[in-house]
């Protein structure tokens, strides 16, 4: 699945975007989940600090 996303992004203006994945721990259960999003290269650090 990830290969398809990356390949489709490289066709247009996608080289300015990055797929970001962050692991988040739940307060209630203690289980980990993953948040995924495609963000602009300039906003990667901002996204990681906010989410």
VMD Tcl script that builds the backbone (N, CA, C; Angstrom):
set m [mol new atoms 153]
animate dup $m
set s [atomselect $m all]
$s set {name element resname resid chain x y z} {
  {N N UNK 1 A 0.824 -1.191 0.000}
  {CA C UNK 1 A 0.000 0.000 0.000}
  {C C UNK 1 A 0.865 1.250 0.000}
  {N N UNK 2 A 1.902 1.264 0.776}
  {CA C UNK 2 A 2.747 2.458 0.860}
  {C C UNK 2 A 3.407 2.754 -0.474}
  {N N UNK 3 A 3.754 1.723 -1.215}
  {CA C UNK 3 A 4.402 1.946 -2.503}
  {C C UNK 3 A 3.467 2.661 -3.473}
  {N N UNK 4 A 2.186 2.320 -3.445}
  {CA C UNK 4 A 1.219 2.970 -4.326}
  {C C UNK 4 A 1.069 4.440 -3.981}
  {N N UNK 5 A 1.059 4.767 -2.696}
  {CA C UNK 5 A 0.926 6.164 -2.266}
  {C C UNK 5 A 2.130 6.960 -2.725}
  {N N UNK 6 A 3.311 6.431 -2.513}
  {CA C UNK 6 A 4.533 7.130 -2.900}
  {C C UNK 6 A 4.611 7.293 -4.405}
  {N N UNK 7 A 4.261 6.268 -5.156}
  {CA C UNK 7 A 4.319 6.336 -6.617}
  {C C UNK 7 A 3.340 7.371 -7.154}
  {N N UNK 8 A 2.159 7.442 -6.580}
  {CA C UNK 8 A 1.179 8.406 -7.074}
  {C C UNK 8 A 1.565 9.833 -6.708}
  {N N UNK 9 A 2.259 10.021 -5.600}
  {CA C UNK 9 A 2.683 11.363 -5.207}
  {C C UNK 9 A 3.794 11.898 -6.112}
  {N N UNK 10 A 4.618 11.019 -6.655}
  {CA C UNK 10 A 5.749 11.462 -7.451}
  {C C UNK 10 A 5.335 11.930 -8.846}
  {N N UNK 11 A 4.131 11.663 -9.272}
  {CA C UNK 11 A 3.693 12.065 -10.610}
  {C C UNK 11 A 3.437 13.565 -10.697}
  {N N UNK 12 A 2.785 14.127 -9.690}
  {CA C UNK 12 A 2.440 15.551 -9.731}
  {C C UNK 12 A 3.418 16.363 -8.906}
  {N N UNK 13 A 2.899 17.212 -8.070}
  {CA C UNK 13 A 3.720 18.042 -7.202}
  {C C UNK 13 A 4.008 17.350 -5.890}
  {N N UNK 14 A 3.994 16.045 -5.893}
  {CA C UNK 14 A 4.115 15.272 -4.664}
  {C C UNK 14 A 5.494 15.210 -4.066}
  {N N UNK 15 A 6.505 15.641 -4.775}
  {CA C UNK 15 A 7.848 15.593 -4.210}
  {C C UNK 15 A 8.017 16.614 -3.096}
  {N N UNK 16 A 7.050 17.497 -2.959}
  {CA C UNK 16 A 7.084 18.471 -1.883}
  {C C UNK 16 A 6.347 17.966 -0.644}
  {N N UNK 17 A 5.843 16.742 -0.693}
  {CA C UNK 17 A 5.080 16.187 0.410}
  {C C UNK 17 A 5.752 14.931 0.956}
  {N N UNK 18 A 5.478 14.642 2.235}
  {CA C UNK 18 A 6.058 13.490 2.908}
  {C C UNK 18 A 4.960 12.761 3.667}
  {N N UNK 19 A 5.005 11.436 3.647}
  {CA C UNK 19 A 4.076 10.646 4.439}
  {C C UNK 19 A 4.682 10.496 5.831}
  {N N UNK 20 A 3.948 10.965 6.847}
  {CA C UNK 20 A 4.442 10.970 8.214}
  {C C UNK 20 A 3.638 9.974 9.033}
  {N N UNK 21 A 4.332 9.165 9.825}
  {CA C UNK 21 A 3.688 8.179 10.686}
  {C C UNK 21 A 4.197 8.397 12.107}
  {N N UNK 22 A 3.265 8.490 13.053}
  {CA C UNK 22 A 3.643 8.701 14.450}
  {C C UNK 22 A 2.930 7.688 15.323}
  {N N UNK 23 A 3.665 7.091 16.273}
  {CA C UNK 23 A 3.090 6.127 17.194}
  {C C UNK 23 A 2.574 6.881 18.420}
  {N N UNK 24 A 1.318 6.615 18.805}
  {CA C UNK 24 A 0.674 7.315 19.908}
  {C C UNK 24 A 0.167 6.286 20.915}
  {N N UNK 25 A 0.445 6.537 22.196}
  {CA C UNK 25 A 0.002 5.627 23.251}
  {C C UNK 25 A -1.321 6.114 23.840}
  {N N UNK 26 A -2.282 5.210 23.982}
  {CA C UNK 26 A -3.588 5.534 24.539}
  {C C UNK 26 A -3.479 5.655 26.056}
  {N N UNK 27 A -4.106 6.693 26.619}
  {CA C UNK 27 A -4.095 6.883 28.067}
  {C C UNK 27 A -4.965 5.852 28.780}
  {N N UNK 28 A -6.059 5.454 28.168}
  {CA C UNK 28 A -6.997 4.536 28.803}
  {C C UNK 28 A -6.479 3.106 28.852}
  {N N UNK 29 A -6.043 2.591 27.700}
  {CA C UNK 29 A -5.675 1.176 27.621}
  {C C UNK 29 A -4.175 0.940 27.641}
  {N N UNK 30 A -3.396 1.939 27.310}
  {CA C UNK 30 A -1.951 1.764 27.240}
  {C C UNK 30 A -1.497 1.159 25.920}
  {N N UNK 31 A -2.440 0.914 25.020}
  {CA C UNK 31 A -2.108 0.334 23.717}
  {C C UNK 31 A -1.600 1.429 22.782}
  {N N UNK 32 A -0.792 1.025 21.823}
  {CA C UNK 32 A -0.244 1.965 20.850}
  {C C UNK 32 A -1.054 1.922 19.561}
  {N N UNK 33 A -1.202 3.082 18.942}
  {CA C UNK 33 A -1.832 3.171 17.631}
  {C C UNK 33 A -0.974 4.089 16.772}
  {N N UNK 34 A -1.262 4.111 15.495}
  {CA C UNK 34 A -0.464 4.897 14.568}
  {C C UNK 34 A -1.318 5.943 13.884}
  {N N UNK 35 A -0.786 7.166 13.779}
  {CA C UNK 35 A -1.422 8.229 13.021}
  {C C UNK 35 A -0.605 8.438 11.759}
  {N N UNK 36 A -1.277 8.437 10.616}
  {CA C UNK 36 A -0.615 8.635 9.331}
  {C C UNK 36 A -1.234 9.817 8.619}
  {N N UNK 37 A -0.383 10.594 7.977}
  {CA C UNK 37 A -0.886 11.722 7.208}
  {C C UNK 37 A 0.184 12.134 6.204}
  {N N UNK 38 A -0.249 12.738 5.119}
  {CA C UNK 38 A 0.678 13.270 4.126}
  {C C UNK 38 A 0.700 14.781 4.302}
  {N N UNK 39 A 1.886 15.304 4.637}
  {CA C UNK 39 A 2.028 16.733 4.915}
  {C C UNK 39 A 3.118 17.332 4.033}
  {N N UNK 40 A 3.094 18.636 3.921}
  {CA C UNK 40 A 4.107 19.356 3.148}
  {C C UNK 40 A 5.449 19.261 3.881}
  {N N UNK 41 A 6.536 19.211 3.138}
  {CA C UNK 41 A 7.867 19.060 3.724}
  {C C UNK 41 A 8.192 20.132 4.761}
  {N N UNK 42 A 7.678 21.339 4.568}
  {CA C UNK 42 A 7.969 22.427 5.492}
  {C C UNK 42 A 7.260 22.265 6.834}
  {N N UNK 43 A 6.251 21.420 6.900}
  {CA C UNK 43 A 5.438 21.315 8.111}
  {C C UNK 43 A 5.586 19.980 8.833}
  {N N UNK 44 A 6.604 19.194 8.494}
  {CA C UNK 44 A 6.776 17.874 9.100}
  {C C UNK 44 A 7.060 18.000 10.597}
  {N N UNK 45 A 8.008 18.834 10.984}
  {CA C UNK 45 A 8.346 18.978 12.404}
  {C C UNK 45 A 7.169 19.522 13.202}
  {N N UNK 46 A 6.439 20.448 12.612}
  {CA C UNK 46 A 5.264 21.016 13.274}
  {C C UNK 46 A 4.208 19.936 13.504}
  {N N UNK 47 A 3.961 19.092 12.512}
  {CA C UNK 47 A 2.966 18.024 12.622}
  {C C UNK 47 A 3.370 17.026 13.702}
  {N N UNK 48 A 4.644 16.659 13.742}
  {CA C UNK 48 A 5.105 15.692 14.727}
  {C C UNK 48 A 4.995 16.243 16.150}
  {N N UNK 49 A 5.215 17.523 16.327}
  {CA C UNK 49 A 5.132 18.097 17.675}
  {C C UNK 49 A 3.691 18.301 18.123}
  {N N UNK 50 A 2.764 18.545 17.203}
  {CA C UNK 50 A 1.368 18.797 17.567}
  {C C UNK 50 A 0.539 17.535 17.711}
  {N N UNK 51 A 0.817 16.513 16.960}
  {CA C UNK 51 A -0.013 15.305 16.964}
  {C C UNK 51 A 0.571 14.232 17.807}
}
mol reanalyze $m
mol bondsrecalc $m
mol representation Tube
mol addrep $m
